[in-house]
Amino acid sequence: MFSSWFNTDTQIAAESTRPLHPGRTQVVAQPGRKRKAMTAPKSQREKSSKRKRILITVLVVLVVLGILVVAGYFLKEFIQSKYFFCMKSAKFIPLENACDGKEDCSGGEDEITCVSDLTVNTTFPVRLVSSNKVLQVYRPRSGWRTVCADDWSPQYTATACQQLGYTLNPRSSKVDVRILPADITASFCGVRSNSGAISAIQQAVFDRQSCASRTVISLTCSDCGERQAQDRIVGGTETTIEDWPWQVSLQQNGQHTCGGSLVSPQWVVTAAHCFSSNSKKEVSRWRVVTGRTHMGSMGGWSVDKIILNGDYSARNNDYDIAMIRLSQPITVGDTRRPICLPPHGLNLPPGTPLVVTGWGYLEERGKVSSVLQKATVPLIDRSVCSSREVYGPSITPTMLCAGYLEGRVDACQGDSGGPLVYLSTRSQLVGVVSWGVGCARKNRPGVYSNVDAMLNWIHTVMEKNR
């Protein structure tokens, strides 16, 4: 019995040393090698938690970067509102020291891009007169002469309109001399039928006693003044830019300062007093925002030149007019369109309804409006406005008054430089918001720069700065 049990044990022990699967290579454990841990795969909840942590980290980084960008923008705006940076000498100078006539930066770079002025002592040789927009040409020996329609050609239309600063869809028509006032038909000039290439219409004219065709030339040099057919401004009402597409906001360092009017795709008419202080004379600080009903500071057009009337007087606001040339012409559309300049001698009668627009104060010592406002104000007779009860001798020939002697409706701070408009077949810019005593006070109506009185200067500026 004993031997039989022993033999069985020996047989079992021998068999236990064989691999269970002889066809597979036996893996022999080696010192220093570790077996891969047999862990369970991560749960869906753990994966989701990890993704959330990554997302939160990314959002935090983006928020921090956003805060830094916004802070950097406002810091930049603050610095620019107070200082001028000299690129060559890498230093800051107070903004008041720029454009003060003294070179504070290396190379005088602080005196380069500054507001300039222009005094005009000559007669601009082309003008349109009366509501018929009759063309007249000035010659030193002959004075003003009305241009006959005889031998007129599209070439002459383009040339004359180019001189007047308009280039969009110029066209001409004929007007019978018998319906015109005597002062317009007192003297005439004709054009040569074949004068070749000319740069100015006065080069092609000659004096004559009468027009053979008994007609003279009327010009429409642009599709300016068009608006959709549809009041501070103190006492005004809200409106939309589509109704007044020539209205612009002049902004310095992102802040609305004055209004203005597009008179061509590249030129804006505004008030000279908007640039009276030294801190407002650096051109690169200004932008012209167009096409907006609601006040905003984003976007806008950079400014190339700001030219003040050289006869402007800060003491009495005489010749309070300036022109701004944009770096690039605007794209004309429903919300951006020039207003027409008036013909010389429009002579609107007292009481003619005019419209003033802007984002200025809603009341005296109030706050600006975030929405464009309009108000209708009647033209006031010059003798009334210059009477002792109103403004007396403060009213000069370069000014006109509009509003109500009892008050109620008026332009106010922030409206300066904006348009006073005569609504006709094509809207015309007859005034520029200039000054007044308070806002909407009794016997203190709004005073505007008289555009008719400064047409010669406006046309000269545009011609000299093409």
C-alpha positions in Angstrom: 0.0 0.0 0.0 2.7 2.3 0.9 4.6 1.8 -2.4 1.5 2.3 -4.4 0.8 5.8 -2.7 4.4 6.9 -3.3 4.4 6.1 -7.0 1.2 8.1 -7.4 2.7 11.2 -5.8 5.8 11.0 -7.9 3.7 10.8 -11.0 1.6 13.9 -10.1 4.7 15.9 -9.2 6.2 15.2 -12.5 3.1 16.1 -14.5 2.7 19.5 -12.6 6.0 20.8 -14.1 4.6 20.7 -17.6 2.9 23.7 -19.1 -0.8 23.6 -19.3 -0.7 24.6 -23.0 2.4 23.1 -24.5 1.8 24.9 -27.8 2.5 28.3 -26.3 5.8 29.7 -25.3 6.3 29.8 -21.5 6.9 33.3 -20.2 9.8 33.3 -17.7 9.8 36.0 -15.1 12.8 38.2 -15.3 14.3 40.2 -12.4 13.6 44.0 -12.7 10.5 43.8 -15.0 7.1 44.8 -13.7 3.8 43.6 -14.8 1.4 46.1 -16.2 -1.2 46.9 -13.6 -4.5 45.4 -14.4 -6.6 48.5 -13.5 -10.2 49.0 -14.6 -10.9 51.6 -17.4 -11.9 55.2 -16.4 -15.5 55.8 -15.9 -17.5 58.2 -18.2 -18.1 60.5 -15.2 -14.3 60.8 -14.7 -13.8 61.7 -18.4 -16.6 64.3 -18.3 -15.1 65.8 -15.1 -11.7 66.2 -16.8 -13.2 67.8 -19.9 -15.0 70.3 -17.6 -11.8 71.2 -15.8 -10.1 71.8 -19.2 -13.0 73.9 -20.4 -13.1 76.0 -17.2 -9.3 76.6 -17.5 -9.7 77.8 -21.1 -12.6 80.1 -20.2 -10.6 81.6 -17.3 -7.7 82.2 -19.6 -9.9 83.8 -22.2 -11.6 86.0 -19.6 -8.3 87.2 -18.2 -7.0 87.9 -21.7 -10.3 89.8 -22.4 -9.9 91.9 -19.3 -6.3 92.7 -20.2 -7.3 93.7 -23.7 -10.1 96.0 -22.4 -7.8 97.4 -19.7 -5.1 98.0 -22.3 -7.6 99.7 -24.7 -8.9 102.1 -22.0 -5.3 102.8 -20.8 -4.3 103.6 -24.3 -7.4 105.9 -24.7 -6.6 107.6 -21.4 -3.0 108.2 -22.4 -3.9 109.4 -25.8 -6.4 111.8 -24.3 -3.7 113.4 -22.1 -0.4 112.9 -23.9 1.2 113.0 -27.4 3.8 110.3 -28.0 7.0 111.4 -29.8 8.0 108.4 -31.9 11.6 109.5 -32.7 12.6 110.5 -29.2 10.3 107.9 -27.6 8.8 110.2 -25.0 5.4 111.6 -24.0 4.5 115.2 -23.9 1.3 116.8 -22.6 -1.3 117.0 -25.4 -1.5 120.8 -24.9 2.1 121.1 -26.0 1.4 119.5 -29.4 0.5 122.0 -32.1 1.4 125.0 -30.0 4.0 126.3 -32.4 7.0 125.0 -30.5 8.9 121.8 -31.4 8.8 119.6 -28.3 9.6 116.4 -30.1 12.7 115.5 -32.1 12.2 116.6 -35.7 9.2 118.7 -34.7 6.8 115.8 -35.2 4.4 117.3 -32.7 3.9 120.2 -35.1 3.3 118.3 -38.3 -0.2 116.9 -38.2 -2.0 120.0 -36.9 -5.1 122.0 -37.7 -4.3 124.7 -40.3 -6.1 127.7 -41.6 -6.7 129.4 -44.9 -7.5 133.0 -45.7 -9.0 133.6 -49.1 -8.6 137.0 -50.7 -9.4 136.0 -54.2 -12.7 135.4 -56.0 -13.5 131.8 -56.8 -14.3 132.0 -60.6 -17.3 129.6 -60.8 -20.6 129.8 -59.0 -24.3 128.9 -59.2 -26.9 131.6 -58.6 -30.6 131.7 -57.7 -32.9 128.7 -57.1 -32.4 127.9 -60.8 -28.7 127.1 -60.2 -27.6 129.2 -63.1 -23.9 129.0 -63.9 -21.8 132.2 -63.8 -18.1 132.6 -64.5 -15.9 135.4 -63.1 -13.3 137.1 -65.1 -11.1 139.9 -63.6 -11.8 142.3 -66.4 -15.5 141.5 -66.9 -16.8 140.5 -63.5 -19.5 137.9 -63.1 -21.2 136.8 -66.4 -24.0 134.3 -67.0 -23.0 131.4 -69.3 -25.0 131.0 -72.5 -26.2 127.5 -73.5 -24.9 128.0 -77.0 -22.3 125.3 -77.9 -22.3 123.9 -74.4 -21.1 120.3 -74.1 -20.9 117.5 -71.5 -17.1 118.2 -71.3 -17.9 121.7 -70.0 -20.4 120.2 -67.5 -17.8 117.9 -66.1 -15.2 120.6 -65.9 -17.4 123.2 -64.1 -18.7 120.6 -61.6 -15.2 119.4 -60.9 -14.3 123.0 -60.0 -17.3 123.2 -57.7 -16.1 120.1 -55.9 -18.7 117.6 -57.1 -18.1 114.6 -59.4 -21.1 112.4 -58.9 -23.5 112.3 -61.9 -23.0 115.9 -63.1 -25.6 117.2 -65.6 -26.8 120.4 -67.2 -30.0 121.9 -68.4 -31.1 125.0 -70.2 -33.1 127.9 -68.6 -35.0 130.5 -70.6 -33.5 134.0 -69.9 -37.0 135.5 -69.9 -37.9 133.9 -66.5 -34.7 135.0 -64.8 -34.2 138.2 -62.7 -32.6 141.2 -64.5 -29.4 141.0 -62.4 -28.6 137.5 -63.7 -29.2 138.4 -67.4 -27.3 141.7 -67.3 -24.2 140.3 -68.9 -23.3 137.1 -70.7 -20.4 134.9 -71.8 -20.3 132.1 -74.3 -18.1 129.0 -74.7 -16.0 128.1 -77.6 -17.3 125.2 -79.7 -13.9 123.5 -79.8 -11.6 124.6 -77.0 -9.7 121.4 -76.6 -8.7 120.0 -73.2 -9.2 122.6 -70.4 -8.8 122.4 -66.6 -11.0 125.4 -65.8 -14.2 126.6 -67.4 -13.1 130.2 -67.4 -10.4 129.2 -69.9 -13.1 128.4 -72.5 -15.4 131.5 -72.2 -15.6 134.9 -74.0 -17.7 137.9 -73.4 -20.9 138.4 -75.5 -23.8 140.8 -75.4 -26.6 138.2 -75.6 -27.3 134.5 -76.0 -28.4 133.4 -79.5 -30.5 130.6 -78.1 -32.0 132.9 -75.4 -31.1 130.2 -72.9 -28.4 129.9 -70.2 -26.9 126.9 -68.4 -28.1 125.4 -65.1 -26.0 122.8 -63.4 -26.8 119.9 -61.1 -23.4 118.6 -60.2 -24.3 115.8 -57.8 -27.2 113.7 -56.5 -26.5 115.4 -53.2 -29.3 116.3 -50.8 -31.5 113.3 -51.4 -33.2 111.8 -48.3 -35.8 109.3 -47.5 -39.4 110.7 -47.7 -40.9 110.0 -44.5 -36.8 118.1 -32.7 -31.6 118.9 -29.0 -31.6 120.1 -29.9 -34.0 121.5 -27.3 -37.6 120.8 -28.0 -36.8 118.4 -30.7 -37.9 114.9 -31.6 -36.0 111.7 -32.4 -35.2 110.9 -36.0 -33.1 108.5 -38.1 -29.9 109.0 -40.1 -31.6 107.9 -43.3 -33.6 111.2 -43.2 -30.4 113.2 -42.6 -27.6 111.1 -44.2 -25.1 114.0 -44.4 -25.1 114.4 -40.5 -21.8 113.2 -39.0 -20.3 113.1 -35.5 -16.8 114.6 -35.0 -15.1 112.6 -32.2 -11.8 113.2 -30.4 -10.4 110.2 -28.7 -13.7 108.4 -29.0 -15.8 111.3 -27.5 -18.5 113.1 -29.5 -17.5 116.8 -29.6 -19.3 118.4 -32.5 -21.5 117.7 -35.5 -20.7 118.2 -39.1 -22.2 117.9 -42.6 -20.9 115.9 -45.6 -20.7 118.2 -48.6 -18.9 115.7 -50.9 -17.7 112.1 -50.4 -14.4 113.4 -48.9 -15.3 116.8 -47.3 -17.1 117.8 -44.1 -18.2 121.3 -43.2 -18.3 122.1 -39.5 -17.5 125.0 -37.1 -14.1 126.5 -36.5 -14.7 126.9 -32.7 -14.7 123.1 -32.4 -10.9 123.2 -32.6 -10.3 126.4 -30.6 -8.2 124.9 -27.8 -4.6 123.5 -28.2 -5.7 120.0 -27.0 -8.0 119.8 -30.1 -5.5 120.9 -32.8 -3.8 117.5 -33.3 -5.4 116.1 -36.5 -4.8 112.4 -35.8 -6.9 112.5 -32.7 -10.1 113.1 -34.7 -12.4 110.7 -36.4 -15.6 111.3 -38.4 -18.4 108.8 -37.6 -21.0 108.6 -40.3 -24.2 106.6 -41.0 -25.4 106.3 -37.4 -28.7 107.1 -35.7 -27.5 106.1 -32.3 -24.4 107.7 -30.9 -21.4 105.4 -31.0 -17.6 105.7 -31.0 -16.6 102.6 -32.9 -15.5 102.8 -36.5 -15.6 106.0 -38.3 -13.2 107.6 -40.9 -9.7 108.9 -40.2 -9.0 112.6 -40.9 -6.4 113.8 -43.4 -6.8 117.6 -42.9 -8.6 120.2 -40.8 -8.7 123.7 -42.2 -10.2 126.7 -40.4 -11.3 129.9 -42.0 -8.3 132.2 -41.6 -10.6 135.1 -40.7 -12.2 133.2 -37.8 -12.4 135.2 -34.6 -12.8 133.3 -31.3 -13.7 136.6 -29.7 -17.0 137.2 -31.6 -17.3 133.9 -33.6 -17.1 135.7 -36.9 -16.3 133.4 -39.9 -17.0 130.4 -37.6 -16.5 127.7 -40.3 -14.0 124.9 -40.9 -13.6 122.0 -43.3 -12.4 118.5 -42.8 -10.9 116.3 -45.5 -11.3 112.5 -44.9 -8.4 110.2 -45.6 -10.6 108.2 -47.9 -13.9 109.1 -49.6 -17.1 107.6 -48.1 -19.2 105.1 -50.0 -22.4 106.9 -50.8 -25.6 105.1 -49.7 -28.9 105.5 -47.8 -27.2 106.4 -44.5 -24.2 108.3 -46.0 -24.8 111.0 -48.6 -23.6 114.6 -49.1 -25.9 117.6 -48.7 -26.0 120.2 -51.5 -24.3 123.6 -50.9 -26.8 126.4 -51.7 -26.6 128.5 -54.8 -25.2 132.0 -54.3 -28.0 134.5 -53.5 -30.7 132.0 -52.4 -32.2 134.8 -50.4 -34.7 132.8 -48.3 -37.4 135.1 -46.8 -37.8 135.4 -43.0 -40.0 132.7 -41.5 -38.8 130.0 -43.9 -38.8 126.7 -42.0 -35.3 125.2 -41.6 -34.3 122.0 -39.8 -31.4 121.6 -37.3 -30.1 118.2 -36.3 -27.6 116.7 -33.8 -26.9 114.7 -30.7 -26.4 117.8 -28.5 -27.8 118.6 -25.0 -31.6 117.9 -24.6 -31.7 120.9 -22.3 -29.4 123.7 -21.0 -26.9 122.1 -18.6 -28.4 118.8 -19.5 -26.8 115.8 -21.2 -26.3 114.7 -24.8 -28.8 112.6 -26.6 -27.9 109.0 -27.6 -30.3 109.3 -30.5 -30.2 111.8 -33.4 -32.6 114.7 -32.8 -34.2 117.1 -35.2 -36.1 120.4 -34.8 -37.8 122.8 -37.2 -36.8 126.4 -36.6 -37.9 129.4 -38.7 -35.4 131.8 -40.3 -35.3 135.1 -38.4 -35.0 138.4 -40.2 -31.5 139.9 -39.8 -32.9 143.3 -38.6 -34.7 141.5 -35.8 -31.8 139.4 -34.7 -29.4 142.4 -34.7 -31.9 144.5 -32.8 -31.0 145.8 -29.3 -33.5 143.4 -27.7 -31.9 140.4 -29.2 -28.1 140.3 -30.1 -27.4 143.8 -31.3 -24.2 144.4 -33.2 -22.9 140.9 -32.4 -24.6 139.6 -35.6 -22.3 140.0 -38.6 -22.8 139.3 -42.3 -21.3 135.8 -41.8 -24.1 134.9 -39.4 -27.8 134.2 -39.6 -30.4 133.5 -36.9 -33.1 130.8 -36.7 -35.5 129.8 -33.9 -38.2 131.4 -31.8 -37.9 134.6 -29.9 -40.0 133.1 -27.1 -37.6 130.2 -26.8 -38.9 126.6 -26.8 -36.7 125.1 -29.6 -33.0 125.6 -30.2 -29.7 124.0 -30.8 -27.5 123.4 -27.8 -24.0 122.2 -26.6 -22.9 119.3 -28.7 -24.8 120.4 -31.8 -22.0 122.8 -32.8 -20.8 122.4 -36.3 -24.0 120.6 -37.3 -26.3 121.4 -40.2 -29.1 123.9 -40.6 -31.0 122.7 -43.6 -33.4 124.1 -46.1 -35.7 121.4 -47.4 -36.3 121.8 -51.1 -36.2 119.5 -54.1 -32.7 118.7 -52.9 -31.8 119.6 -49.3 -29.4 122.5 -49.0 -26.9 123.4 -46.3 -27.7 127.1 -45.4 -26.2 127.3 -41.9 -23.7 125.7 -39.5 -24.5 125.6 -35.7 -22.3 128.3 -34.2 -23.3 130.0 -31.0 -26.0 131.4 -28.8 -26.7 132.5 -25.2 -27.9 129.5 -23.3 -30.3 127.1 -25.0 -33.9 128.0 -26.0 -33.9 131.2 -23.9 -36.3 134.1 -24.7 -34.9 136.6 -27.2 -31.8 134.4 -27.5 -32.3 132.3 -30.7 -29.6 130.1 -32.3 -26.9 131.8 -34.3 -25.5 130.0 -37.4 -22.6 130.5 -39.7 -24.0 131.8 -43.0 -22.9 129.3 -45.6 -24.0 131.6 -48.5 -21.5 134.2 -47.3 -18.7 131.7 -47.2 -19.2 129.7 -50.4 -16.2 131.4 -52.0 -14.0 130.1 -49.2 -15.5 126.6 -49.2 -15.0 126.2 -53.0 -11.5 127.5 -52.8 -10.5 125.1 -50.0 -11.8 122.1 -52.0 -10.0 123.2 -55.1 -6.7 123.9 -53.4 -6.7 120.5 -51.6 -7.8 118.1 -54.3 
